Amino acid sequence: MNNLGIIFALAGAIISALVAGIGSAKAVGMCGEAAAGVCSDDPSKFGKVLILQLLPGTQGIYGLLIAFITLSQIGILGGSADLSWQKGLLYFLGCLPMAIVGYLSAIKQGKAAISGISLVAKRPDQSSKAIIFAAMVETYAILALLVSILAVSGIGGLNI
């Protein structure tokens, strides 16, 4: 039972990276399929559709960032890894916003990007609008990232 805090915190870090990463991988893959179809008809559109394909990949990066911050805070990446179960549970909970919103926003951003890829296929001059449509979903991933950063960073100072 002495390691329960570390187990909770480590589970939160892993879930943050894993779940957000799965969402990004799925969304980037879906966008890649759509982009490949567009490029098969017109290879000159590669650069425009590549940007749209890359957008939902950021959530996986954000999840990884939260995992690194958590691992640094709890001493896994150096220092003493000794946590109460209560503090470990708080770290776990602090990682959840990025995990959950990261997954869902990656999928939704992927769908918006696929629609943007379709727009670029028909109207390449409208690529900036397609990017904006997909980028709007990013706002919610960034908000979840901020909540998780604030939560995980603030737990270390608590006396639990």
Phi, psi and omega per residue, in radians:
M1 nan -0.266 -3.125
N2 -1.134 -0.450 -3.083
N3 -1.701 0.139 -3.062
L4 -1.071 -0.648 3.115
G5 -1.088 -0.787 3.112
I6 -1.127 -0.691 -3.138
I7 -1.091 -0.798 3.107
F8 -1.065 -0.861 -3.084
A9 -1.125 -0.751 3.124
L10 -1.127 -0.676 3.087
A11 -1.084 -0.715 3.100
G12 -1.081 -0.783 3.130
A13 -1.085 -0.786 -3.122
I14 -1.138 -0.770 -3.135
I15 -1.107 -0.684 3.122
S16 -1.053 -0.868 -3.134
A17 -1.205 -0.733 -3.048
L18 -1.197 -0.902 -3.040
V19 -1.223 -0.802 3.098
A20 -1.119 -0.655 3.109
G21 -1.145 -0.696 3.096
I22 -1.095 -0.768 3.110
G23 -1.055 -0.779 3.132
S24 -1.136 -0.767 -3.129
A25 -1.070 -0.757 3.128
K26 -1.106 -0.804 -3.089
A27 -1.196 -0.748 3.120
V28 -1.115 -0.646 3.087
G29 -1.124 -0.770 3.108
M30 -1.076 -0.741 3.135
C31 -1.162 -0.645 3.117
G32 -1.091 -0.668 3.098
E33 -1.100 -0.790 3.133
A34 -1.155 -0.725 -3.126
A35 -1.135 -0.672 3.122
A36 -1.092 -0.667 3.092
G37 -1.093 -0.722 3.125
V38 -1.160 -0.766 -3.111
C39 -1.193 -0.456 3.099
S40 -1.169 -0.517 3.094
D41 -1.497 -0.648 -3.093
D42 -2.593 1.626 -3.111
P43 -1.055 -0.333 -3.132
S44 -1.199 -0.234 -3.132
K45 -1.557 0.081 -3.077
F46 -0.928 -0.888 -3.088
G47 -1.043 -0.705 -3.111
K48 -1.217 -0.732 -3.120
V49 -1.360 -0.449 3.095
L50 -1.099 -0.735 3.106
I51 -1.018 -0.774 3.135
L52 -1.156 -0.621 3.113
Q53 -1.172 -0.637 -3.074
L54 -1.283 -0.447 -3.033
L55 -0.949 -0.846 -3.109
P56 -1.282 0.007 3.083
G57 -1.359 -0.246 -3.078
T58 -1.193 -0.543 -3.124
Q59 -1.076 -0.658 3.080
G60 -1.111 -0.657 3.089
I61 -1.153 -0.731 3.123
Y62 -1.103 -0.731 3.097
G63 -1.078 -0.707 3.095
L64 -1.131 -0.691 3.103
L65 -1.061 -0.795 3.109
I66 -1.091 -0.696 3.097
A67 -1.059 -0.807 3.134
F68 -1.089 -0.767 3.133
I69 -1.080 -0.784 3.134
T70 -1.082 -0.834 -3.140
L71 -1.070 -0.617 3.081
S72 -1.200 -0.734 -3.108
Q73 -1.145 -0.625 -3.044
I74 -1.601 -0.010 3.049
G75 1.590 0.072 3.125
I76 -1.176 -0.650 -3.126
L77 -1.604 0.409 3.125
G78 2.315 2.404 -3.130
G79 1.789 -2.804 -3.091
S80 -1.712 2.185 3.141
A81 -1.750 1.280 -3.129
D82 -2.273 1.933 -3.084
L83 -2.305 2.560 2.975
S84 -1.255 2.793 3.129
W85 -1.142 -0.540 3.139
Q86 -1.150 -0.770 3.125
K87 -1.179 -0.697 3.092
G88 -1.043 -0.725 3.114
L89 -1.130 -0.660 3.090
L90 -1.117 -0.706 3.063
Y91 -1.076 -0.761 3.103
F92 -0.983 -0.861 -3.135
L93 -1.135 -0.620 3.124
G94 -1.149 -0.455 3.123
C95 -1.428 -0.376 -3.041
L96 -1.080 -0.690 3.140
P97 -0.984 -0.759 -3.130
M98 -1.207 -0.650 3.137
A99 -1.108 -0.908 -3.033
I100 -1.267 -0.932 -3.121
V101 -1.196 -0.587 3.092
G102 -1.050 -0.807 3.128
Y103 -1.103 -0.939 -3.055
L104 -1.132 -0.730 -3.109
S105 -1.241 -0.550 3.079
A106 -1.097 -0.783 3.138
I107 -1.121 -0.801 -3.140
K108 -1.162 -0.673 3.108
Q109 -1.163 -0.638 3.068
G110 -1.053 -0.748 3.123
K111 -1.142 -0.704 3.090
A112 -1.153 -0.666 3.124
A113 -1.178 -0.653 3.089
I114 -1.091 -0.719 3.067
S115 -1.103 -0.678 3.088
G116 -1.131 -0.652 3.091
I117 -1.108 -0.685 3.072
S118 -1.116 -0.673 3.098
L119 -1.107 -0.788 3.137
V120 -1.103 -0.606 3.123
A121 -1.066 -0.660 -3.087
K122 -1.620 -0.630 -3.065
R123 -2.372 1.385 -3.080
P124 -1.007 -0.450 3.127
D125 -1.220 -0.193 -3.118
Q126 -1.751 0.299 -3.062
S127 -1.088 -0.600 3.133
S128 -1.125 -0.641 3.084
K129 -1.166 -0.704 3.115
A130 -1.077 -0.697 3.122
I131 -1.148 -0.732 -3.140
I132 -1.100 -0.745 3.127
F133 -1.014 -0.798 -3.135
A134 -1.259 -0.638 -3.102
A135 -1.189 -0.446 3.131
M136 -1.046 -0.583 3.130
V137 -1.159 -0.508 -3.130
E138 -1.014 -0.513 -3.137
T139 -0.899 -0.746 -3.061
Y140 -1.323 -0.545 3.032
A141 -1.154 -0.698 3.131
I142 -1.167 -0.684 3.096
L143 -1.099 -0.741 3.095
A144 -1.129 -0.693 3.085
L145 -1.032 -0.798 3.140
L146 -1.105 -0.752 3.113
V147 -1.070 -0.796 -3.136
S148 -1.152 -0.700 3.103
I149 -1.078 -0.833 -3.139
L150 -1.086 -0.749 -3.127
A151 -1.149 -0.891 -3.080
V152 -1.146 -0.679 -3.132
S153 -1.226 -0.535 -3.090
G154 -1.456 -0.268 -3.052
I155 -1.226 -0.596 -3.074
G156 -1.005 -0.562 -3.105
G157 -1.443 -0.100 -3.113
L158 -1.348 2.532 3.103
N159 -1.743 1.403 3.131
I160 -2.099 nan nan
